[in-house]
Amino acid sequence: MSIVLLGGSPSPQSSCSRLLLHIGEKLALHGHRTARLEVRELPGPALLRADTADPELARAVALVRDADALVVATPIYKASYTGILKLFLDLLPQDGLAGKLVLPIATGGSQSHLLALDYALRPVLASMWPRSILPSIYATSEQVGQDSAAGLRLAPPIAVRVADGVDQLAAELQALAARAVARESRRTAPIAA
Ligand SMILES: Cc1cc2nc3c(=O)[nH]c(=O)nc-3n(C[C@H](O)[C@H](O)[C@H](O)COP(=O)(O)O)c2cc1C
């Protein structure tokens, strides 16, 4: 199954992109195809004009359209998700998440806005008809450390949340794939006389 890793941080040294990448690597170990999509790498003027005819934006929207699942990552800015993430989500059609699974993740400066994903981002995602939105994963930037030698260092409670989130998404994708196979075999089965 194919999964888009959608990153909504304007920062190139992003803790939430690090977490997103880590989750993508874990999902790849389950046999899924992952594709990274960082909103900050899309053309800014086209994003501001919501110009879906722009070839790069059109490609990004098509990547989401063709995915089975999305991991949507954002830093918390002003008690909410980032403006650049909203610019991209606004390009998607009203049913742009139909049939898809979504795992929201965020990093914040403290625990103060732990619920921001649930009160701010989740309703926006839900408005685009996803199959389901999994429980959110929230970490402070300190809990997502980077070590030049050892690489990503997740605080133990976050490592547990990430493992649970990855397992749940992988299990739901597997169930989705099994349902698609069963549907296809019913469609192609010979009709008994
Ligand atoms: C403009 C701005 C606004 C922020 N507002 C909040 C906030 O309201 N609550 C919070 O917990 N952290 C806030 N932060 C801190 C970031 O959420 C935190 O540093 C995050 O881990 C950055 O993620 P990134 O490295 O992926 O960009 C803010 C940071 C910036 C730059």
The ligand as a MOL file (V3000), in Angstrom:
LIG
                    3D

  0  0  0     0  0            999 V3000
M  V30 BEGIN CTAB
M  V30 COUNTS 31 33 0 0 0
M  V30 BEGIN ATOM
M  V30 1 C 6.0100 30.8390 15.0800 0
M  V30 2 C 6.0850 29.7690 16.1320 0
M  V30 3 C 5.0030 29.5560 16.9630 0
M  V30 4 C 5.0410 28.5570 17.9390 0
M  V30 5 N 3.9680 28.3750 18.7470 0
M  V30 6 C 3.9660 27.3570 19.6360 0
M  V30 7 C 2.8240 27.0970 20.4480 0
M  V30 8 O 1.8190 27.8010 20.3960 0
M  V30 9 N 2.8610 26.0320 21.3000 0
M  V30 10 C 3.9690 25.2290 21.4060 0
M  V30 11 O 3.9380 24.2720 22.1820 0
M  V30 12 N 5.0700 25.4580 20.6500 0
M  V30 13 C 5.0980 26.4890 19.7800 0
M  V30 14 N 6.2060 26.7140 18.9990 0
M  V30 15 C 7.3560 25.8140 19.1440 0
M  V30 16 C 7.3470 24.7230 18.0640 0
M  V30 17 O 6.1080 24.0690 17.9840 0
M  V30 18 C 8.3940 23.6620 18.3850 0
M  V30 19 O 9.6560 24.2550 18.4870 0
M  V30 20 C 8.3790 22.5760 17.3130 0
M  V30 21 O 9.0090 21.4470 17.8080 0
M  V30 22 C 9.0740 23.0280 16.0440 0
M  V30 23 O 9.0080 21.9670 15.1330 0
M  V30 24 P 9.9130 21.9070 13.8380 0
M  V30 25 O 11.3330 21.7610 14.3260 0
M  V30 26 O 9.4450 20.6770 13.1450 0
M  V30 27 O 9.6760 23.1380 13.0530 0
M  V30 28 C 6.2050 27.7450 18.0710 0
M  V30 29 C 7.2960 27.9690 17.2160 0
M  V30 30 C 7.2480 28.9630 16.2560 0
M  V30 31 C 8.4350 29.1810 15.3570 0
M  V30 END ATOM
M  V30 BEGIN BOND
M  V30 1 1 1 2
M  V30 2 1 2 3
M  V30 3 2 2 30
M  V30 4 2 3 4
M  V30 5 1 4 5
M  V30 6 1 4 28
M  V30 7 2 5 6
M  V30 8 1 6 7
M  V30 9 1 6 13
M  V30 10 2 7 8
M  V30 11 1 7 9
M  V30 12 1 9 10
M  V30 13 2 10 11
M  V30 14 1 10 12
M  V30 15 2 12 13
M  V30 16 1 13 14
M  V30 17 1 14 15
M  V30 18 1 14 28
M  V30 19 1 15 16
M  V30 20 1 16 17
M  V30 21 1 16 18
M  V30 22 1 18 19
M  V30 23 1 18 20
M  V30 24 1 20 21
M  V30 25 1 20 22
M  V30 26 1 22 23
M  V30 27 1 23 24
M  V30 28 2 24 25
M  V30 29 1 24 26
M  V30 30 1 24 27
M  V30 31 2 28 29
M  V30 32 1 29 30
M  V30 33 1 30 31
M  V30 END BOND
M  V30 END CTAB
M  END
